[in-house]
């Protein structure tokens, strides 16, 4: 098997909460090659969301040991906006409502900020509009939703579709989906999965964080990791997700204990 | 603590050297009566409850604190709007820079002219609304303005003005002390938009008396100029007739001291009043909005929407009152004042008040002080928006509710754009 280039490389990552003496990540190792889809499953409190926040640069955490690189670039030494411009995208578990900022303004500001950071010409209003309309239509996002303030009054499904729209517009290299299936009914989940699958390509990798196997029926992973107590405890193929679905985490956790 | 100037001896001493401008009998009488109001109440001091949060000494004192002239090197805010422009330089009318004062359906005069005439409608309005506005709270600096005002516009509208009247105030002298008094009379069914822009002077004392007759519409949009060191005290006194509409919005950026008072009385049924403001302050900026709305008729609406963004030790003040008289049933009164503090050392002092004597009314008021939403900030940054830009977006979003009070969407878009540019330049 040909070894592709490494899109995300996390080595021995240790993270504690900034304000209290509580270790959350205790030596995470994870390598994702370009074009691959990895899934992380694990019980509540295993550190899955913390991992996604630390990678995207949210405050409140302190890295005490280890490293994380995107496409060879040291992630941990740069600001959240620089990480985004470098191609990292986090689809939030709880997308934030921003009253007063129109969704369209937000999208255009983000797209152009990233283009500017990468030395590309900013999109004109017309170019942007054309692109956003086409991509919104694919996700069943109507014009009204684009005009409303960011995520304000959006249903759970609309918020998650809006995340995927942002992902489609920003065209990142490394996408992290943090429990994107939470709060979605089956139809909404299928729509989101369809949006994600449409973005799969040889140059783009995904890290799908989920509690449940059912999302992985729709977004088929290449590799599945089980995370517990701040570390990856087991790695396997898609069959590992099925094992969790059938038997729960307790067998696996007992096995690796 | 040094002695505070609020007693009548100080007021007498302050007024002793002043002479009222020349004029015909009615004008002299109006000015002398105003002086009596100043003497009766005394000029304000820190011990006055109404000036608890804002020190009036630099507004009252004889000498003007120097204010460096600021050259913004940008077009006036409303320059793109088709308008009838009237220019005042350090409080003095500039004929050459102004348009001809001719517009269909509208009579425009200068106060300095009409006070020389024996007969003019202004004699029945000049200082009248200001005098009415002295109860229940004395506003002696407004009476002082009526007594000593240098000039202003006197406008009567009988139709729908074809374009806005735009007052442009230029500040060119470090020690100018402008006292401007405008009179606006909107006749039955008439409609006017008044724009104001600019810093006016090192120290400005401005009074705007607005009488809106039945079915009249008056819209007012004001930007106060970015001169950092200027001081301004403004009063709007408005009287609203049946089914009339009054809307006033003020945007303030910079200025070491600004106090904007509005005294609005709804005297006819089904009238609507809206007064709103958006302010951005940094450093030693002190910005005070003081509003007094009286509902004295049935089925009227009033709205107060004030938003302030304060950083680096800036102070914001809001004193807002809704008084609903006994017979003002079916009143709908709304008041919101909010501050966004960008630094811990900024402060917002708010005193919202309701005083209601009618029993069938809806009145709500709210006041909040908060920091920028860190989750929203991170969300924007995680999408690649740099920290400064993300913060500006959230600041503009916070101010949007106040700017939305402006009906004309071209104007509100221009105001938003200016704020955005000023925020950008501010961070260098």
Interface residues (C-beta under 8 A of the other chain):
Chain A: X56 X57 X58 X59 X79 X80 X81 X83 X84 X85 X90 X92 X95 X96 X97 X98 X99 X100 X101 X105 X106 X109 X110 X113 X114 X117 X149 X166 X170
Chain B: X373 X374 X375 X376 X378 X379 X380 X381 X382 X383 X384 X385 X386 X387 X389 X390 X393 X394 X396 X397 X398 X399 X400 X401
